[in-house]
Amino acid sequence: VKCSPHAWGYKLKTHIIAHLAAAFPTICPTIEGVIDTAEGVDYSGYVMNNGILSIPQRSGFGMDVEFVRPYNI
């Protein structure tokens, strides 16, 4: 099964599916996806090297949420 988590509309899909592929490599041995970012989320634990996405070994999918100060209107 090839997982293809297109990130349109929800930017975390590729990162979440990467954890699914790591947990079940015989079911989902490869993923196709779009690496994207979202304001206020730290994705630094995810590293792409030679087409292989390494995932962090921390809870919460390895993403830290950063405080983003709201705009002054």
CHARMM-style PDB file with segment names, atoms N, HN, CA, C and O in Angstrom:
ATOM      1  N   VAL     1       0.856  -1.169   0.000  1.00  0.00      PROA
ATOM      2  CA  VAL     1       0.000   0.000   0.000  1.00  0.00      PROA
ATOM      3  C   VAL     1       0.895   1.222   0.000  1.00  0.00      PROA
ATOM      4  O   VAL     1       1.779   1.342   0.848  1.00  0.00      PROA
ATOM      5  N   LYS     2       0.681   2.126  -0.933  1.00  0.00      PROA
ATOM      6  HN  LYS     2      -0.037   2.029  -1.622  1.00  0.00      PROA
ATOM      7  CA  LYS     2       1.412   3.383  -0.934  1.00  0.00      PROA
ATOM      8  C   LYS     2       0.511   4.452  -0.342  1.00  0.00      PROA
ATOM      9  O   LYS     2      -0.633   4.617  -0.763  1.00  0.00      PROA
ATOM     10  N   CYS     3       1.028   5.166   0.625  1.00  0.00      PROA
ATOM     11  HN  CYS     3       1.958   5.032   0.967  1.00  0.00      PROA
ATOM     12  CA  CYS     3       0.272   6.237   1.264  1.00  0.00      PROA
ATOM     13  C   CYS     3       0.586   7.543   0.546  1.00  0.00      PROA
ATOM     14  O   CYS     3       1.749   7.856   0.290  1.00  0.00      PROA
ATOM     15  N   SER     4      -0.428   8.282   0.230  1.00  0.00      PROA
ATOM     16  HN  SER     4      -1.372   8.028   0.438  1.00  0.00      PROA
ATOM     17  CA  SER     4      -0.244   9.532  -0.499  1.00  0.00      PROA
ATOM     18  C   SER     4      -1.014  10.647   0.201  1.00  0.00      PROA
ATOM     19  O   SER     4      -2.101  11.019  -0.241  1.00  0.00      PROA
ATOM     20  N   PRO     5      -0.465  11.178   1.280  1.00  0.00      PROA
ATOM     21  CA  PRO     5      -1.176  12.178   2.074  1.00  0.00      PROA
ATOM     22  C   PRO     5      -1.006  13.595   1.528  1.00  0.00      PROA
ATOM     23  O   PRO     5      -0.212  14.370   2.061  1.00  0.00      PROA
ATOM     24  N   HSD     6      -1.731  13.936   0.489  1.00  0.00      PROA
ATOM     25  HN  HSD     6      -2.376  13.307   0.056  1.00  0.00      PROA
ATOM     26  CA  HSD     6      -1.600  15.285  -0.070  1.00  0.00      PROA
ATOM     27  C   HSD     6      -1.943  16.314   0.997  1.00  0.00      PROA
ATOM     28  O   HSD     6      -2.962  16.198   1.677  1.00  0.00      PROA
ATOM     29  N   ALA     7      -1.107  17.297   1.136  1.00  0.00      PROA
ATOM     30  HN  ALA     7      -0.279  17.391   0.584  1.00  0.00      PROA
ATOM     31  CA  ALA     7      -1.191  18.233   2.252  1.00  0.00      PROA
ATOM     32  C   ALA     7      -2.181  19.373   2.029  1.00  0.00      PROA
ATOM     33  O   ALA     7      -2.266  20.276   2.862  1.00  0.00      PROA
ATOM     34  N   TRP     8      -2.909  19.356   0.958  1.00  0.00      PROA
ATOM     35  HN  TRP     8      -2.840  18.623   0.281  1.00  0.00      PROA
ATOM     36  CA  TRP     8      -3.842  20.439   0.685  1.00  0.00      PROA
ATOM     37  C   TRP     8      -4.888  20.485   1.782  1.00  0.00      PROA
ATOM     38  O   TRP     8      -5.587  19.501   2.022  1.00  0.00      PROA
ATOM     39  N   GLY     9      -4.995  21.609   2.442  1.00  0.00      PROA
ATOM     40  HN  GLY     9      -4.427  22.409   2.247  1.00  0.00      PROA
ATOM     41  CA  GLY     9      -6.011  21.803   3.468  1.00  0.00      PROA
ATOM     42  C   GLY     9      -5.591  21.413   4.872  1.00  0.00      PROA
ATOM     43  O   GLY     9      -6.120  21.958   5.840  1.00  0.00      PROA
ATOM     44  N   TYR    10      -4.667  20.496   5.009  1.00  0.00      PROA
ATOM     45  HN  TYR    10      -4.237  20.052   4.222  1.00  0.00      PROA
ATOM     46  CA  TYR    10      -4.231  20.069   6.338  1.00  0.00      PROA
ATOM     47  C   TYR    10      -2.755  19.740   6.266  1.00  0.00      PROA
ATOM     48  O   TYR    10      -2.386  18.657   5.811  1.00  0.00      PROA
ATOM     49  N   LYS    11      -1.923  20.633   6.697  1.00  0.00      PROA
ATOM     50  HN  LYS    11      -2.222  21.512   7.067  1.00  0.00      PROA
ATOM     51  CA  LYS    11      -0.490  20.559   6.456  1.00  0.00      PROA
ATOM     52  C   LYS    11       0.244  19.480   7.247  1.00  0.00      PROA
ATOM     53  O   LYS    11       1.414  19.215   6.969  1.00  0.00      PROA
ATOM     54  N   LEU    12      -0.395  18.860   8.208  1.00  0.00      PROA
ATOM     55  HN  LEU    12      -1.346  19.075   8.434  1.00  0.00      PROA
ATOM     56  CA  LEU    12       0.282  17.860   9.031  1.00  0.00      PROA
ATOM     57  C   LEU    12       0.170  16.444   8.470  1.00  0.00      PROA
ATOM     58  O   LEU    12       0.771  15.523   9.022  1.00  0.00      PROA
ATOM     59  N   LYS    13      -0.580  16.248   7.392  1.00  0.00      PROA
ATOM     60  HN  LYS    13      -1.068  16.997   6.943  1.00  0.00      PROA
ATOM     61  CA  LYS    13      -0.839  14.895   6.886  1.00  0.00      PROA
ATOM     62  C   LYS    13       0.430  14.104   6.598  1.00  0.00      PROA
ATOM     63  O   LYS    13       0.551  12.956   7.025  1.00  0.00      PROA
ATOM     64  N   THR    14       1.363  14.693   5.891  1.00  0.00      PROA
ATOM     65  HN  THR    14       1.265  15.625   5.544  1.00  0.00      PROA
ATOM     66  CA  THR    14       2.589  13.962   5.548  1.00  0.00      PROA
ATOM     67  C   THR    14       3.342  13.536   6.797  1.00  0.00      PROA
ATOM     68  O   THR    14       3.858  12.420   6.859  1.00  0.00      PROA
ATOM     69  N   HSD    15       3.412  14.402   7.782  1.00  0.00      PROA
ATOM     70  HN  HSD    15       2.993  15.308   7.733  1.00  0.00      PROA
ATOM     71  CA  HSD    15       4.146  14.088   9.016  1.00  0.00      PROA
ATOM     72  C   HSD    15       3.455  12.963   9.799  1.00  0.00      PROA
ATOM     73  O   HSD    15       4.117  12.078  10.341  1.00  0.00      PROA
ATOM     74  N   ILE    16       2.137  13.010   9.850  1.00  0.00      PROA
ATOM     75  HN  ILE    16       1.600  13.729   9.410  1.00  0.00      PROA
ATOM     76  CA  ILE    16       1.394  11.969  10.574  1.00  0.00      PROA
ATOM     77  C   ILE    16       1.517  10.632   9.843  1.00  0.00      PROA
ATOM     78  O   ILE    16       1.741   9.605  10.485  1.00  0.00      PROA
ATOM     79  N   ILE    17       1.378  10.620   8.530  1.00  0.00      PROA
ATOM     80  HN  ILE    17       1.197  11.454   8.008  1.00  0.00      PROA
ATOM     81  CA  ILE    17       1.501   9.390   7.759  1.00  0.00      PROA
ATOM     82  C   ILE    17       2.916   8.816   7.851  1.00  0.00      PROA
ATOM     83  O   ILE    17       3.093   7.599   7.793  1.00  0.00      PROA
ATOM     84  N   ALA    18       3.920   9.677   7.993  1.00  0.00      PROA
ATOM     85  HN  ALA    18       3.776  10.666   8.040  1.00  0.00      PROA
ATOM     86  CA  ALA    18       5.293   9.190   8.162  1.00  0.00      PROA
ATOM     87  C   ALA    18       5.404   8.331   9.420  1.00  0.00      PROA
ATOM     88  O   ALA    18       6.126   7.333   9.423  1.00  0.00      PROA
ATOM     89  N   HSD    19       4.706   8.703  10.477  1.00  0.00      PROA
ATOM     90  HN  HSD    19       4.120   9.513  10.475  1.00  0.00      PROA
ATOM     91  CA  HSD    19       4.705   7.899  11.701  1.00  0.00      PROA
ATOM     92  C   HSD    19       3.963   6.590  11.485  1.00  0.00      PROA
ATOM     93  O   HSD    19       4.372   5.553  12.007  1.00  0.00      PROA
ATOM     94  N   LEU    20       2.875   6.625  10.722  1.00  0.00      PROA
ATOM     95  HN  LEU    20       2.543   7.467  10.298  1.00  0.00      PROA
ATOM     96  CA  LEU    20       2.145   5.399  10.396  1.00  0.00      PROA
ATOM     97  C   LEU    20       3.043   4.446   9.613  1.00  0.00      PROA
ATOM     98  O   LEU    20       3.076   3.249   9.898  1.00  0.00      PROA
ATOM     99  N   ALA    21       3.766   4.967   8.635  1.00  0.00      PROA
ATOM    100  HN  ALA    21       3.739   5.939   8.403  1.00  0.00      PROA
ATOM    101  CA  ALA    21       4.667   4.137   7.834  1.00  0.00      PROA
ATOM    102  C   ALA    21       5.785   3.548   8.692  1.00  0.00      PROA
ATOM    103  O   ALA    21       6.182   2.400   8.491  1.00  0.00      PROA
ATOM    104  N   ALA    22       6.294   4.329   9.647  1.00  0.00      PROA
ATOM    105  HN  ALA    22       5.972   5.262   9.809  1.00  0.00      PROA
ATOM    106  CA  ALA    22       7.352   3.822  10.529  1.00  0.00      PROA
ATOM    107  C   ALA    22       6.825   2.733  11.462  1.00  0.00      PROA
ATOM    108  O   ALA    22       7.544   1.790  11.794  1.00  0.00      PROA
ATOM    109  N   ALA    23       5.573   2.869  11.880  1.00  0.00      PROA
ATOM    110  HN  ALA    23       4.990   3.635  11.610  1.00  0.00      PROA
ATOM    111  CA  ALA    23       4.989   1.880  12.799  1.00  0.00      PROA
ATOM    112  C   ALA    23       4.599   0.590  12.086  1.00  0.00      PROA
ATOM    113  O   ALA    23       4.650  -0.487  12.681  1.00  0.00      PROA
ATOM    114  N   PHE    24       4.209   0.692  10.816  1.00  0.00      PROA
ATOM    115  HN  PHE    24       4.168   1.566  10.333  1.00  0.00      PROA
ATOM    116  CA  PHE    24       3.728  -0.469  10.057  1.00  0.00      PROA
ATOM    117  C   PHE    24       4.439  -0.547   8.704  1.00  0.00      PROA
ATOM    118  O   PHE    24       3.798  -0.384   7.666  1.00  0.00      PROA
ATOM    119  N   PRO    25       5.745  -0.792   8.701  1.00  0.00      PROA
ATOM    120  CA  PRO    25       6.503  -0.756   7.449  1.00  0.00      PROA
ATOM    121  C   PRO    25       6.089  -1.814   6.427  1.00  0.00      PROA
ATOM    122  O   PRO    25       6.300  -1.614   5.231  1.00  0.00      PROA
ATOM    123  N   THR    26       5.512  -2.923   6.857  1.00  0.00      PROA
ATOM    124  HN  THR    26       5.341  -3.086   7.829  1.00  0.00      PROA
ATOM    125  CA  THR    26       5.090  -3.927   5.882  1.00  0.00      PROA
ATOM    126  C   THR    26       3.755  -3.563   5.239  1.00  0.00      PROA
ATOM    127  O   THR    26       3.452  -4.025   4.138  1.00  0.00      PROA
ATOM    128  N   ILE    27       2.967  -2.751   5.905  1.00  0.00      PROA
ATOM    129  HN  ILE    27       3.213  -2.376   6.799  1.00  0.00      PROA
ATOM    130  CA  ILE    27       1.680  -2.322   5.359  1.00  0.00      PROA
ATOM    131  C   ILE    27       1.849  -1.072   4.508  1.00  0.00      PROA
ATOM    132  O   ILE    27       1.247  -0.951   3.441  1.00  0.00      PROA
ATOM    133  N   CYS    28       2.657  -0.162   4.977  1.00  0.00      PROA
ATOM    134  HN  CYS    28       3.146  -0.260   5.844  1.00  0.00      PROA
ATOM    135  CA  CYS    28       2.857   1.119   4.288  1.00  0.00      PROA
ATOM    136  C   CYS    28       4.362   1.369   4.175  1.00  0.00      PROA
ATOM    137  O   CYS    28       4.916   2.170   4.927  1.00  0.00      PROA
ATOM    138  N   PRO    29       5.033   0.674   3.220  1.00  0.00      PROA
ATOM    139  CA  PRO    29       6.491   0.774   3.145  1.00  0.00      PROA
ATOM    140  C   PRO    29       7.003   2.082   2.566  1.00  0.00      PROA
ATOM    141  O   PRO    29       8.186   2.395   2.705  1.00  0.00      PROA
ATOM    142  N   THR    30       6.153   2.836   1.933  1.00  0.00      PROA
ATOM    143  HN  THR    30       5.193   2.582   1.820  1.00  0.00      PROA
ATOM    144  CA  THR    30       6.596   4.089   1.319  1.00  0.00      PROA
ATOM    145  C   THR    30       5.469   5.107   1.349  1.00  0.00      PROA
ATOM    146  O   THR    30       4.289   4.756   1.324  1.00  0.00      PROA
ATOM    147  N   ILE    31       5.852   6.359   1.402  1.00  0.00      PROA
ATOM    148  HN  ILE    31       6.810   6.644   1.423  1.00  0.00      PROA
ATOM    149  CA  ILE    31       4.851   7.414   1.344  1.00  0.00      PROA
ATOM    150  C   ILE    31       5.226   8.409   0.261  1.00  0.00      PROA
ATOM    151  O   ILE    31       6.396   8.588  -0.078  1.00  0.00      PROA
ATOM    152  N   GLU    32       4.214   9.037  -0.259  1.00  0.00      PROA
ATOM    153  HN  GLU    32       3.263   8.892   0.017  1.00  0.00      PROA
ATOM    154  CA  GLU    32       4.408  10.151  -1.168  1.00  0.00      PROA
ATOM    155  C   GLU    32       3.689  11.313  -0.516  1.00  0.00      PROA
ATOM    156  O   GLU    32       2.525  11.182  -0.138  1.00  0.00      PROA
ATOM    157  N   GLY    33       4.337  12.415  -0.379  1.00  0.00      PROA
ATOM    158  HN  GLY    33       5.283  12.522  -0.686  1.00  0.00      PROA
ATOM    159  CA  GLY    33       3.679  13.519   0.284  1.00  0.00      PROA
ATOM    160  C   GLY    33       4.356  14.836   0.026  1.00  0.00      PROA
ATOM    161  O   GLY    33       5.397  14.914  -0.626  1.00  0.00      PROA
ATOM    162  N   VAL    34       3.750  15.849   0.544  1.00  0.00      PROA
ATOM    163  HN  VAL    34       2.904  15.785   1.073  1.00  0.00      PROA
ATOM    164  CA  VAL    34       4.257  17.203   0.400  1.00  0.00      PROA
ATOM    165  C   VAL    34       4.712  17.670   1.776  1.00  0.00      PROA
ATOM    166  O   VAL    34       3.913  17.736   2.711  1.00  0.00      PROA
ATOM    167  N   ILE    35       5.993  17.991   1.898  1.00  0.00      PROA
ATOM    168  HN  ILE    35       6.641  17.936   1.138  1.00  0.00      PROA
ATOM    169  CA  ILE    35       6.496  18.506   3.158  1.00  0.00      PROA
ATOM    170  C   ILE    35       6.107  19.979   3.228  1.00  0.00      PROA
ATOM    171  O   ILE    35       6.486  20.774   2.367  1.00  0.00      PROA
ATOM    172  N   ASP    36       5.369  20.325   4.235  1.00  0.00      PROA
ATOM    173  HN  ASP    36       5.062  19.679   4.934  1.00  0.00      PROA
ATOM    174  CA  ASP    36       4.869  21.686   4.367  1.00  0.00      PROA
ATOM    175  C   ASP    36       5.094  22.151   5.796  1.00  0.00      PROA
ATOM    176  O   ASP    36       5.497  21.364   6.653  1.00  0.00      PROA
ATOM    177  N   THR    37       4.840  23.401   6.049  1.00  0.00      PROA
ATOM    178  HN  THR    37       4.513  24.040   5.352  1.00  0.00      PROA
ATOM    179  CA  THR    37       4.986  23.943   7.388  1.00  0.00      PROA
ATOM    180  C   THR    37       3.729  24.711   7.759  1.00  0.00      PROA
ATOM    181  O   THR    37       2.924  25.069   6.899  1.00  0.00      PROA
ATOM    182  N   ALA    38       3.579  24.952   9.032  1.00  0.00      PROA
ATOM    183  HN  ALA    38       4.233  24.661   9.730  1.00  0.00      PROA
ATOM    184  CA  ALA    38       2.468  25.751   9.540  1.00  0.00      PROA
ATOM    185  C   ALA    38       3.027  26.681  10.609  1.00  0.00      PROA
ATOM    186  O   ALA    38       3.888  26.289  11.396  1.00  0.00      PROA
ATOM    187  N   GLU    39       2.543  27.890  10.630  1.00  0.00      PROA
ATOM    188  HN  GLU    39       1.844  28.209   9.990  1.00  0.00      PROA
ATOM    189  CA  GLU    39       3.003  28.854  11.614  1.00  0.00      PROA
ATOM    190  C   GLU    39       2.710  28.336  13.017  1.00  0.00      PROA
ATOM    191  O   GLU    39       1.600  27.886  13.303  1.00  0.00      PROA
ATOM    192  N   GLY    40       3.700  28.402  13.874  1.00  0.00      PROA
ATOM    193  HN  GLY    40       4.601  28.767  13.641  1.00  0.00      PROA
ATOM    194  CA  GLY    40       3.525  28.001  15.260  1.00  0.00      PROA
ATOM    195  C   GLY    40       3.832  26.541  15.545  1.00  0.00      PROA
ATOM    196  O   GLY    40       3.697  26.102  16.687  1.00  0.00      PROA
ATOM    197  N   VAL    41       4.243  25.774  14.537  1.00  0.00      PROA
ATOM    198  HN  VAL    41       4.353  26.131  13.609  1.00  0.00      PROA
ATOM    199  CA  VAL    41       4.573  24.365  14.741  1.00  0.00      PROA
ATOM    200  C   VAL    41       6.040  24.163  14.378  1.00  0.00      PROA
ATOM    201  O   VAL    41       6.485  24.572  13.306  1.00  0.00      PROA
ATOM    202  N   ASP    42       6.790  23.530  15.282  1.00  0.00      PROA
ATOM    203  HN  ASP    42       6.429  23.198  16.154  1.00  0.00      PROA
ATOM    204  CA  ASP    42       8.211  23.273  15.063  1.00  0.00      PROA
ATOM    205  C   ASP    42       8.384  21.885  14.449  1.00  0.00      PROA
ATOM    206  O   ASP    42       8.163  20.871  15.111  1.00  0.00      PROA
ATOM    207  N   TYR    43       8.780  21.850  13.185  1.00  0.00      PROA
ATOM    208  HN  TYR    43       8.959  22.673  12.647  1.00  0.00      PROA
ATOM    209  CA  TYR    43       8.984  20.600  12.468  1.00  0.00      PROA
ATOM    210  C   TYR    43      10.458  20.206  12.405  1.00  0.00      PROA
ATOM    211  O   TYR    43      10.818  19.328  11.621  1.00  0.00      PROA
ATOM    212  N   SER    44      11.308  20.821  13.196  1.00  0.00      PROA
ATOM    213  HN  SER    44      11.016  21.535  13.832  1.00  0.00      PROA
ATOM    214  CA  SER    44      12.754  20.621  13.061  1.00  0.00      PROA
ATOM    215  C   SER    44      13.198  19.176  13.309  1.00  0.00      PROA
ATOM    216  O   SER    44      14.305  18.804  12.919  1.00  0.00      PROA
ATOM    217  N   GLY    45      12.369  18.366  13.942  1.00  0.00      PROA
ATOM    218  HN  GLY    45      11.470  18.669  14.258  1.00  0.00      PROA
ATOM    219  CA  GLY    45      12.721  16.973  14.171  1.00  0.00      PROA
ATOM    220  C   GLY    45      12.586  16.099  12.931  1.00  0.00      PROA
ATOM    221  O   GLY    45      13.058  14.962  12.919  1.00  0.00      PROA
ATOM    222  N   TYR    46      11.949  16.620  11.894  1.00  0.00      PROA
ATOM    223  HN  TYR    46      11.566  17.543  11.904  1.00  0.00      PROA
ATOM    224  CA  TYR    46      11.780  15.893  10.637  1.00  0.00      PROA
ATOM    225  C   TYR    46      12.893  16.312   9.690  1.00  0.00      PROA
ATOM    226  O   TYR    46      13.075  17.497   9.409  1.00  0.00      PROA
ATOM    227  N   VAL    47      13.630  15.329   9.205  1.00  0.00      PROA
ATOM    228  HN  VAL    47      13.482  14.366   9.433  1.00  0.00      PROA
ATOM    229  CA  VAL    47      14.781  15.628   8.349  1.00  0.00      PROA
ATOM    230  C   VAL    47      14.666  14.806   7.067  1.00  0.00      PROA
ATOM    231  O   VAL    47      14.539  13.582   7.113  1.00  0.00      PROA
ATOM    232  N   MET    48      14.711  15.491   5.923  1.00  0.00      PROA
ATOM    233  HN  MET    48      14.814  16.485   5.886  1.00  0.00      PROA
ATOM    234  CA  MET    48      14.695  14.820   4.632  1.00  0.00      PROA
ATOM    235  C   MET    48      16.124  14.710   4.143  1.00  0.00      PROA
ATOM    236  O   MET    48      16.826  15.716   4.032  1.00  0.00      PROA
ATOM    237  N   ASN    49      16.569  13.469   3.843  1.00  0.00      PROA
ATOM    238  HN  ASN    49      16.000  12.652   3.933  1.00  0.00      PROA
ATOM    239  CA  ASN    49      17.931  13.233   3.370  1.00  0.00      PROA
ATOM    240  C   ASN    49      17.880  12.161   2.289  1.00  0.00      PROA
ATOM    241  O   ASN    49      17.480  11.027   2.550  1.00  0.00      PROA
ATOM    242  N   ASN    50      18.283  12.523   1.078  1.00  0.00      PROA
ATOM    243  HN  ASN    50      18.607  13.445   0.866  1.00  0.00      PROA
ATOM    244  CA  ASN    50      18.271  11.588  -0.061  1.00  0.00      PROA
ATOM    245  C   ASN    50      16.904  10.940  -0.267  1.00  0.00      PROA
ATOM    246  O   ASN    50      16.813   9.749  -0.565  1.00  0.00      PROA
ATOM    247  N   GLY    51      15.848  11.727  -0.107  1.00  0.00      PROA
ATOM    248  HN  GLY    51      15.922  12.694   0.136  1.00  0.00      PROA
ATOM    249  CA  GLY    51      14.501  11.228  -0.348  1.00  0.00      PROA
ATOM    250  C   GLY    51      13.906  10.420   0.788  1.00  0.00      PROA
ATOM    251  O   GLY    51      12.812   9.872   0.651  1.00  0.00      PROA
ATOM    252  N   ILE    52      14.607  10.337   1.903  1.00  0.00      PROA
ATOM    253  HN  ILE    52      15.495  10.782   2.014  1.00  0.00      PROA
ATOM    254  CA  ILE    52      14.106   9.582   3.060  1.00  0.00      PROA
ATOM    255  C   ILE    52      13.802  10.564   4.178  1.00  0.00      PROA
ATOM    256  O   ILE    52      14.659  11.351   4.579  1.00  0.00      PROA
ATOM    257  N   LEU    53      12.583  10.510   4.674  1.00  0.00      PROA
ATOM    258  HN  LEU    53      11.887   9.870   4.348  1.00  0.00      PROA
ATOM    259  CA  LEU    53      12.164  11.386   5.756  1.00  0.00      PROA
ATOM    260  C   LEU    53      12.382  10.687   7.090  1.00  0.00      PROA
ATOM    261  O   LEU    53      11.759   9.663   7.372  1.00  0.00      PROA
ATOM    262  N   SER    54      13.266  11.240   7.904  1.00  0.00      PROA
ATOM    263  HN  SER    54      13.772  12.072   7.675  1.00  0.00      PROA
ATOM    264  CA  SER    54      13.489  10.722   9.257  1.00  0.00      PROA
ATOM    265  C   SER    54      12.516  11.420  10.189  1.00  0.00      PROA
ATOM    266  O   SER    54      12.286  12.624  10.077  1.00  0.00      PROA
ATOM    267  N   ILE    55      11.948  10.652  11.109  1.00  0.00      PROA
ATOM    268  HN  ILE    55      12.135   9.674  11.200  1.00  0.00      PROA
ATOM    269  CA  ILE    55      10.963  11.217  12.026  1.00  0.00      PROA
ATOM    270  C   ILE    55      11.516  11.289  13.442  1.00  0.00      PROA
ATOM    271  O   ILE    55      12.363  10.480  13.822  1.00  0.00      PROA
ATOM    272  N   PRO    56      11.042  12.251  14.220  1.00  0.00      PROA
ATOM    273  CA  PRO    56      11.512  12.370  15.601  1.00  0.00      PROA
ATOM    274  C   PRO    56      10.956  11.249  16.474  1.00  0.00      PROA
ATOM    275  O   PRO    56       9.902  10.687  16.177  1.00  0.00      PROA
ATOM    276  N   GLN    57      11.655  10.934  17.528  1.00  0.00      PROA
ATOM    277  HN  GLN    57      12.512  11.391  17.769  1.00  0.00      PROA
ATOM    278  CA  GLN    57      11.251   9.871  18.451  1.00  0.00      PROA
ATOM    279  C   GLN    57      10.629  10.454  19.712  1.00  0.00      PROA
ATOM    280  O   GLN    57      10.821   9.919  20.804  1.00  0.00      PROA
ATOM    281  N   ARG    58       9.896  11.533  19.571  1.00  0.00      PROA
ATOM    282  HN  ARG    58       9.741  11.967  18.684  1.00  0.00      PROA
ATOM    283  CA  ARG    58       9.270  12.187  20.729  1.00  0.00      PROA
ATOM    284  C   ARG    58       7.759  12.066  20.632  1.00  0.00      PROA
ATOM    285  O   ARG    58       7.222  11.785  19.561  1.00  0.00      PROA
ATOM    286  N   SER    59       7.083  12.274  21.730  1.00  0.00      PROA
ATOM    287  HN  SER    59       7.520  12.503  22.601  1.00  0.00      PROA
ATOM    288  CA  SER    59       5.625  12.206  21.739  1.00  0.00      PROA
ATOM    289  C   SER    59       5.030  13.380  20.972  1.00  0.00      PROA
ATOM    290  O   SER    59       5.736  14.323  20.618  1.00  0.00      PROA
ATOM    291  N   GLY    60       3.742  13.314  20.723  1.00  0.00      PROA
ATOM    292  HN  GLY    60       3.168  12.548  21.011  1.00  0.00      PROA
ATOM    293  CA  GLY    60       3.063  14.393  20.008  1.00  0.00      PROA
ATOM    294  C   GLY    60       3.520  14.507  18.574  1.00  0.00      PROA
ATOM    295  O   GLY    60       3.567  15.608  18.026  1.00  0.00      PROA
ATOM    296  N   PHE    61       3.861  13.385  17.952  1.00  0.00      PROA
ATOM    297  HN  PHE    61       3.823  12.491  18.398  1.00  0.00      PROA
ATOM    298  CA  PHE    61       4.412  13.349  16.601  1.00  0.00      PROA
ATOM    299  C   PHE    61       5.711  14.147  16.492  1.00  0.00      PROA
ATOM    300  O   PHE    61       6.142  14.479  15.388  1.00  0.00      PROA
ATOM    301  N   GLY    62       6.335  14.454  17.625  1.00  0.00      PROA
ATOM    302  HN  GLY    62       5.985  14.183  18.522  1.00  0.00      PROA
ATOM    303  CA  GLY    62       7.609  15.144  17.631  1.00  0.00      PROA
ATOM    304  C   GLY    62       7.538  16.599  17.223  1.00  0.00      PROA
ATOM    305  O   GLY    62       8.548  17.199  16.857  1.00  0.00      PROA
ATOM    306  N   MET    63       6.351  17.163  17.287  1.00  0.00      PROA
ATOM    307  HN  MET    63       5.531  16.675  17.584  1.00  0.00      PROA
ATOM    308  CA  MET    63       6.176  18.566  16.905  1.00  0.00      PROA
ATOM    309  C   MET    63       5.889  19.392  18.143  1.00  0.00      PROA
ATOM    310  O   MET    63       4.959  19.103  18.895  1.00  0.00      PROA
ATOM    311  N   ASP    64       6.692  20.419  18.347  1.00  0.00      PROA
ATOM    312  HN  ASP    64       7.448  20.654  17.736  1.00  0.00      PROA
ATOM    313  CA  ASP    64       6.427  21.342  19.439  1.00  0.00      PROA
ATOM    314  C   ASP    64       5.582  22.484  18.908  1.00  0.00      PROA
ATOM    315  O   ASP    64       5.784  22.960  17.791  1.00  0.00      PROA
ATOM    316  N   VAL    65       4.643  22.912  19.717  1.00  0.00      PROA
ATOM    317  HN  VAL    65       4.480  22.525  20.625  1.00  0.00      PROA
ATOM    318  CA  VAL    65       3.811  24.055  19.349  1.00  0.00      PROA
ATOM    319  C   VAL    65       4.449  25.297  19.949  1.00  0.00      PROA
ATOM    320  O   VAL    65       4.726  25.350  21.148  1.00  0.00      PROA
ATOM    321  N   GLU    66       4.677  26.284  19.114  1.00  0.00      PROA
ATOM    322  HN  GLU    66       4.453  26.241  18.141  1.00  0.00      PROA
ATOM    323  CA  GLU    66       5.299  27.525  19.542  1.00  0.00      PROA
ATOM    324  C   GLU    66       4.216  28.570  19.779  1.00  0.00      PROA
ATOM    325  O   GLU    66       3.200  28.599  19.083  1.00  0.00      PROA
ATOM    326  N   PHE    67       4.445  29.416  20.758  1.00  0.00      PROA
ATOM    327  HN  PHE    67       5.270  29.392  21.322  1.00  0.00      PROA
ATOM    328  CA  PHE    67       3.506  30.506  21.010  1.00  0.00      PROA
ATOM    329  C   PHE    67       3.681  31.548  19.914  1.00  0.00      PROA
ATOM    330  O   PHE    67       4.786  32.034  19.670  1.00  0.00      PROA
ATOM    331  N   VAL    68       2.592  31.876  19.270  1.00  0.00      PROA
ATOM    332  HN  VAL    68       1.695  31.482  19.469  1.00  0.00      PROA
ATOM    333  CA  VAL    68       2.612  32.906  18.238  1.00  0.00      PROA
ATOM    334  C   VAL    68       1.794  34.076  18.752  1.00  0.00      PROA
ATOM    335  O   VAL    68       0.598  33.945  19.014  1.00  0.00      PROA
ATOM    336  N   ARG    69       2.444  35.211  18.894  1.00  0.00      PROA
ATOM    337  HN  ARG    69       3.415  35.317  18.682  1.00  0.00      PROA
ATOM    338  CA  ARG    69       1.767  36.398  19.403  1.00  0.00      PROA
ATOM    339  C   ARG    69       0.761  36.888  18.358  1.00  0.00      PROA
ATOM    340  O   ARG    69       1.121  37.076  17.196  1.00  0.00      PROA
ATOM    341  N   PRO    70      -0.490  37.094  18.760  1.00  0.00      PROA
ATOM    342  CA  PRO    70      -1.486  37.557  17.788  1.00  0.00      PROA
ATOM    343  C   PRO    70      -1.157  38.962  17.273  1.00  0.00      PROA
ATOM    344  O   PRO    70      -0.488  39.754  17.937  1.00  0.00      PROA
ATOM    345  N   TYR    71      -1.637  39.227  16.104  1.00  0.00      PROA
ATOM    346  HN  TYR    71      -2.180  38.584  15.564  1.00  0.00      PROA
ATOM    347  CA  TYR    71      -1.434  40.560  15.516  1.00  0.00      PROA
ATOM    348  C   TYR    71      -2.214  41.600  16.303  1.00  0.00      PROA
ATOM    349  O   TYR    71      -3.337  41.345  16.736  1.00  0.00      PROA
ATOM    350  N   ASN    72      -1.624  42.760  16.484  1.00  0.00      PROA
ATOM    351  HN  ASN    72      -0.712  42.967  16.132  1.00  0.00      PROA
ATOM    352  CA  ASN    72      -2.330  43.866  17.116  1.00  0.00      PROA
ATOM    353  C   ASN    72      -3.171  44.561  16.064  1.00  0.00      PROA
ATOM    354  O   ASN    72      -2.656  45.073  15.069  1.00  0.00      PROA
ATOM    355  N   ILE    73      -4.452  44.570  16.298  1.00  0.00      PROA
ATOM    356  HN  ILE    73      -4.870  44.155  17.106  1.00  0.00      PROA
ATOM    357  CA  ILE    73      -5.356  45.191  15.312  1.00  0.00      PROA
ATOM    358  C   ILE    73      -5.888  46.482  15.895  1.00  0.00      PROA
ATOM    359  OT1 ILE    73      -6.668  47.178  15.244  1.00  0.00      PROA
TER     360      ILE     73
END
